[in-house]
Protein backbone atom coordinates (compact mmCIF):
# COMPACT_ATOMS: atom_id res chain seq x y z
CA UNK A 1 0.00 0.00 0.00
CA UNK A 2 1.51 3.39 -0.96
CA UNK A 3 2.30 5.72 1.93
CA UNK A 4 2.27 8.72 -0.40
CA UNK A 5 -1.09 10.52 -0.63
CA UNK A 6 -0.45 11.62 -4.18
CA UNK A 7 0.17 8.04 -5.26
CA UNK A 8 -3.02 6.93 -3.51
CA UNK A 9 -5.04 9.57 -5.32
CA UNK A 10 -3.37 8.81 -8.65
CA UNK A 11 -4.20 5.12 -8.26
CA UNK A 12 -7.85 5.93 -7.49
CA UNK A 13 -8.08 8.06 -10.63
CA UNK A 14 -6.19 5.61 -12.85
CA UNK A 15 -8.62 2.78 -12.04
CA UNK A 16 -11.16 4.56 -14.26
CA UNK A 17 -10.65 8.31 -14.87
CA UNK A 18 -14.20 8.70 -16.19
CA UNK A 19 -16.12 7.14 -13.29
CA UNK A 20 -17.71 9.37 -10.65
CA UNK A 21 -15.08 9.57 -7.91
CA UNK A 22 -16.69 12.24 -5.71
CA UNK A 23 -20.34 13.25 -5.81
CA UNK A 24 -21.41 16.15 -3.63
CA UNK A 25 -24.91 16.88 -2.37
CA UNK A 26 -25.99 19.86 -0.29
CA UNK A 27 -29.58 19.37 0.79
CA UNK A 28 -29.81 22.95 2.06
CA UNK A 29 -29.31 24.35 -1.45
CA UNK A 30 -30.24 21.45 -3.73
CA UNK A 31 -26.72 21.39 -5.14
CA UNK A 32 -25.43 18.19 -6.74
CA UNK A 33 -21.94 18.19 -8.21
CA UNK A 34 -20.39 15.06 -9.66
CA UNK A 35 -16.68 14.87 -10.36
CA UNK A 36 -14.98 12.11 -12.28
CA UNK A 37 -11.47 11.16 -11.27
CA UNK A 38 -10.12 13.15 -14.22
CA UNK A 39 -12.11 16.26 -13.30
CA UNK A 40 -11.09 16.16 -9.65
CA UNK A 41 -7.47 15.60 -10.71
CA UNK A 42 -7.72 18.74 -12.83
CA UNK A 43 -8.86 20.81 -9.83
CA UNK A 44 -6.15 19.25 -7.67
CA UNK A 45 -3.44 20.10 -10.21
CA UNK A 46 -4.67 23.67 -10.54
CA UNK A 47 -4.66 24.07 -6.75
CA UNK A 48 -1.13 22.69 -6.44
CA UNK A 49 0.04 25.05 -9.19
CA UNK A 50 -1.67 27.95 -7.41
CA UNK A 51 0.22 27.13 -4.23
CA UNK A 52 3.60 26.73 -5.92
CA UNK A 53 3.43 29.38 -8.65
CA UNK A 54 1.56 32.09 -6.77
CA UNK A 55 2.17 31.15 -3.16
CA UNK A 56 5.81 30.17 -3.63
CA UNK A 57 5.21 27.03 -1.58
CA UNK A 58 8.02 24.54 -1.01
CA UNK A 59 7.69 20.98 0.34
CA UNK A 60 7.02 21.01 4.06
CA UNK A 61 5.58 24.53 4.14
CA UNK A 62 2.37 24.94 6.16
CA UNK A 63 -1.04 25.55 4.60
CA UNK A 64 -4.09 26.42 6.70
CA UNK A 65 -7.45 24.91 5.79
CA UNK A 66 -10.60 26.18 7.50
CA UNK A 67 -13.16 24.42 5.32
CA UNK A 68 -16.00 21.96 5.92
CA UNK A 69 -16.37 18.69 3.99
CA UNK A 70 -17.06 19.70 0.37
CA UNK A 71 -15.82 18.79 -3.08
CA UNK A 72 -13.77 22.01 -3.25
CA UNK A 73 -12.23 21.11 0.10
CA UNK A 74 -11.12 17.83 -1.45
CA UNK A 75 -9.40 19.79 -4.24
CA UNK A 76 -7.68 22.10 -1.75
CA UNK A 77 -6.49 19.28 0.52
CA UNK A 78 -5.26 17.03 -2.28
CA UNK A 79 -3.66 20.00 -4.01
CA UNK A 80 -1.83 20.96 -0.84
CA UNK A 81 -0.62 17.41 -0.26
CA UNK A 82 0.44 17.16 -3.92
CA UNK A 83 2.63 20.21 -3.34
CA UNK A 84 4.17 18.53 -0.29
CA UNK A 85 2.54 20.91 2.15
CA UNK A 86 1.77 20.36 5.81
CA UNK A 87 -1.95 20.98 6.24
CA UNK A 88 -2.93 22.72 9.45
CA UNK A 89 -6.43 23.02 10.89
CA UNK A 90 -7.98 23.80 14.26
CA UNK A 91 -6.42 26.47 16.45
CA UNK A 92 -4.76 29.54 14.91
CA UNK A 93 -1.16 28.95 13.84
CA UNK A 94 1.26 30.49 11.33
CA UNK A 95 0.86 29.33 7.72
CA UNK A 96 2.18 30.42 4.35
CA UNK A 97 -1.20 30.13 2.62
CA UNK A 98 -4.67 30.02 4.14
CA UNK A 99 -7.94 28.75 2.66
CA UNK A 100 -11.11 29.71 4.52
CA UNK A 101 -14.81 29.30 3.89
CA UNK A 102 -16.55 32.65 3.55
CA UNK A 103 -18.43 32.08 6.79
CA UNK A 104 -15.17 31.35 8.65
CA UNK A 105 -13.23 34.45 7.68
CA UNK A 106 -13.74 35.83 11.19
CA UNK A 107 -12.25 32.62 12.65
CA UNK A 108 -9.25 33.04 10.35
CA UNK A 109 -8.44 36.54 11.57
CA UNK A 110 -6.01 35.22 14.20
CA UNK A 111 -4.08 33.08 11.74
CA UNK A 112 -0.76 34.65 10.66
CA UNK A 113 -0.75 33.95 6.93
CA UNK A 114 0.72 35.10 3.65
CA UNK A 115 -1.73 34.55 0.80
CA UNK A 116 -5.38 34.15 1.80
CA UNK A 117 -8.13 32.57 -0.28
CA UNK A 118 -11.84 32.60 0.53
CA UNK A 119 -14.28 30.03 -0.79
CA UNK A 120 -17.99 30.56 -1.29
CA UNK A 121 -18.59 26.79 -1.62
CA UNK A 122 -21.58 27.74 -3.77
CA UNK A 123 -23.42 25.61 -6.33
CA UNK A 124 -21.77 25.42 -9.77
CA UNK A 125 -18.52 26.68 -8.22
CA UNK A 126 -19.91 30.20 -8.31
CA UNK A 127 -17.55 32.95 -7.10
CA UNK A 128 -18.07 35.04 -4.00
CA UNK A 129 -20.54 37.88 -4.33
CA UNK A 130 -18.23 39.99 -2.18
CA UNK A 131 -14.59 39.11 -1.55
CA UNK A 132 -13.49 39.78 2.05
CA UNK A 133 -10.72 42.36 2.46
CA UNK A 134 -7.28 40.77 2.34
CA UNK A 135 -8.53 37.70 0.46
CA UNK A 136 -8.63 36.47 -3.11
CA UNK A 137 -11.46 34.33 -4.45
CA UNK A 138 -10.20 30.75 -4.76
CA UNK A 139 -12.46 29.67 -7.63
CA UNK A 140 -11.48 32.68 -9.72
CA UNK A 141 -7.74 32.48 -9.02
CA UNK A 142 -7.36 28.72 -9.37
CA UNK A 143 -8.88 28.58 -12.85
CA UNK A 144 -5.97 30.50 -14.31
CA UNK A 145 -3.46 27.81 -13.38
CA UNK A 146 -2.22 24.78 -15.27
CA UNK A 147 -4.14 21.53 -15.58
CA UNK A 148 -1.11 19.36 -14.84
CA UNK A 149 1.22 19.23 -11.84
CA UNK A 150 4.14 16.94 -11.11
CA UNK A 151 3.91 16.06 -7.41
CA UNK A 152 7.01 16.01 -5.25
CA UNK A 153 8.10 12.36 -5.24
CA UNK A 154 8.87 12.23 -1.54
CA UNK A 155 5.42 13.41 -0.53
CA UNK A 156 4.80 15.71 2.40
CA UNK A 157 5.51 15.44 6.11
CA UNK A 158 2.04 14.08 6.90
CA UNK A 159 1.72 11.49 4.15
CA UNK A 160 2.74 8.33 5.99
CA UNK A 161 0.69 9.07 9.10
CA UNK A 162 -2.43 10.01 7.13
CA UNK A 163 -2.13 7.05 4.78
CA UNK A 164 -1.82 4.68 7.74
CA UNK A 165 -4.83 6.26 9.45
CA UNK A 166 -6.85 6.11 6.26
CA UNK A 167 -6.04 2.43 5.78
CA UNK A 168 -7.15 1.66 9.33
CA UNK A 169 -10.33 3.70 8.99
CA UNK A 170 -11.25 2.04 5.70
CA UNK A 171 -11.10 -1.32 7.47
CA UNK A 172 -13.03 -0.05 10.49
CA UNK A 173 -15.75 1.48 8.30
CA UNK A 174 -16.00 -1.57 6.06
CA UNK A 175 -14.92 0.21 2.88
CA UNK A 176 -13.45 -1.91 0.09
CA UNK A 177 -12.38 -1.65 -3.52
CA UNK A 178 -15.19 -0.63 -5.84
CA UNK A 179 -17.54 0.46 -3.07
CA UNK A 180 -19.79 3.48 -3.45
CA UNK A 181 -19.72 5.16 -0.04
CA UNK A 182 -22.43 7.55 1.16
CA UNK A 183 -21.02 9.88 3.84
CA UNK A 184 -22.97 12.21 6.10
CA UNK A 185 -20.58 15.17 6.34
CA UNK A 186 -21.94 16.14 9.76
CA UNK A 187 -21.17 12.71 11.19
CA UNK A 188 -17.77 12.31 9.52
CA UNK A 189 -16.12 15.76 9.24
CA UNK A 190 -12.58 14.34 9.37
CA UNK A 191 -11.14 14.15 5.83
CA UNK A 192 -9.50 10.87 6.77
CA UNK A 193 -13.04 9.43 6.89
CA UNK A 194 -14.82 11.21 4.04
CA UNK A 195 -11.90 11.51 1.59
CA UNK A 196 -8.79 9.48 2.31
CA UNK A 197 -10.28 6.21 3.59
CA UNK A 198 -12.39 5.73 0.43
CA UNK A 199 -9.46 6.73 -1.79
CA UNK A 200 -7.01 4.36 -0.15
CA UNK A 201 -9.55 1.52 -0.45
CA UNK A 202 -10.27 2.22 -4.12
CA UNK A 203 -13.84 3.35 -3.46
CA UNK A 204 -15.87 6.37 -4.61
CA UNK A 205 -17.72 8.86 -2.42
CA UNK A 206 -21.21 10.35 -2.23
CA UNK A 207 -20.61 13.19 0.24
CA UNK A 208 -23.75 14.76 1.70
CA UNK A 209 -23.89 18.11 3.46
CA UNK A 210 -26.96 19.05 5.52
CA UNK A 211 -28.29 15.58 4.78
CA UNK A 212 -32.07 15.36 4.71
CA UNK A 213 -32.98 11.97 6.25
CA UNK A 214 -36.07 11.76 4.05
CA UNK A 215 -33.90 11.82 0.93
CA UNK A 216 -31.43 9.23 2.14
CA UNK A 217 -33.19 6.01 0.99
CA UNK A 218 -33.74 7.30 -2.53
CA UNK A 219 -30.18 8.55 -2.74
CA UNK A 220 -28.80 5.21 -1.65
CA UNK A 221 -30.70 3.59 -4.51
CA UNK A 222 -30.01 6.26 -7.14
CA UNK A 223 -26.28 6.41 -6.39
CA UNK A 224 -25.92 2.62 -6.08
CA UNK A 225 -24.48 3.02 -2.59
CA UNK A 226 -22.85 -0.09 -1.12
CA UNK A 227 -21.56 1.40 2.16
CA UNK A 228 -23.84 3.82 4.05
CA UNK A 229 -22.09 6.03 6.62
CA UNK A 230 -25.11 8.28 7.26
Buried (B, 14 or more C-beta within 10 A) or exposed (E): EBBBBBBBBBBBBEBEBEBBBBBBBBBEEEBEBBBBBEBBBBBBBBBBBBBBEBBEBEBEBBBBBBBBBBBBBBBBBBBBBBBBBBBBEEEBEEBBBBBBBBEBBEEBEEBEBEBBBBBBBBEEBEBBEEBBEEBBBBBEBBEEBEEEBEBBEEBBBBBBEBBBBBBEBBEEBEBBEEBBBBBBBEEBEEBBBBBBBBBBBBBBBBBBBEBEEEEBEEBBEEBEBBBBBB
